[in-house]
């Protein structure tokens, strides 16, 4: 009897210990690990002159963009390392590489002070109240890879200098109030995605832009473009959105020879001539919108059946 009681007590004690350990493990695993900024301040450049230059550039940007009224402004303009400031990321050497301050009540014309940050790679200031014309000094941000300013109140034309940024990969300025033409000169060999839809951009579609070698996605619908569509394109092009402009002339035959093109939307323009036969054999094409133009002739055989989405309605000269 005594042996049985002892065994039972030992079993209950064992279960209690196991339960306690399990509970502690669950609590530990559920608790977030401290971030680097919580453990210690992120580094700043060891060179005092460089450190002061970057700090002053950030403070100038903060003051110019209504910093005291930002929704989140933790540690800005303080003595803490700049890597601790809200939205600032630094690299291993302490240089600022990212400013991510979106939807945060930034107000006023974009301060060119950010381009005194020599290693700045990402400027993400979308969904704020940035207004006025973008500074031409943006061209001094030579390390910039991502420029995201969508959903602001930016006016005027895209600075020509932005089209010369050697590292630029992703440019997003859609849903602003920009106007005027895009520059004809583009030297952005790494540019993959360009979004400038929902503005008032006018003029011709730059032929050199369409030939940028890395270009994969181009969104410029809902603008005021005129003239014809260029005939030479990046071989990497996957999506081309030109809808709701004032483009005229033919649909280029070369579009059907693009091996990666999956989504082509040319609807709501003033395009004329026939639908190119090459589109019926475009290997990756899934979506083709040609509606509300002035196309004539007949739909190439088999084109409609092989696509997920095909619309050529409201082209009075197109055979039914």
Secondary structure, 3 states (H helix, E strand, C coil): CHHHHHHHHHHHHHHHHHHHHHHHHHHHHHCCCCCHHHHCCCCCCCCHHHHHHHHHHHHHHHHHCCHHHCCCCCCCCCCCCHHHCCCEEECCCCCEEEEECCCCCCEEECCHHHHHCCCCCEEECCCCEEEEECCHHHHHCCCCCEEECCCCEEEECCCHHHHHCCCCCEEECCCCEEEEECCCCCCCCCCCEEECCCCEEEECCCHHHHCCCCCCEEECCCCEEEECCCCCCCCCCCEEECCCCEEEECCCHHHHHCCCCCEEECCCCEEEECCCHHHHHCCCCCEEECCCCEEEECCCCCHHHHCCEEECCCCCEECC
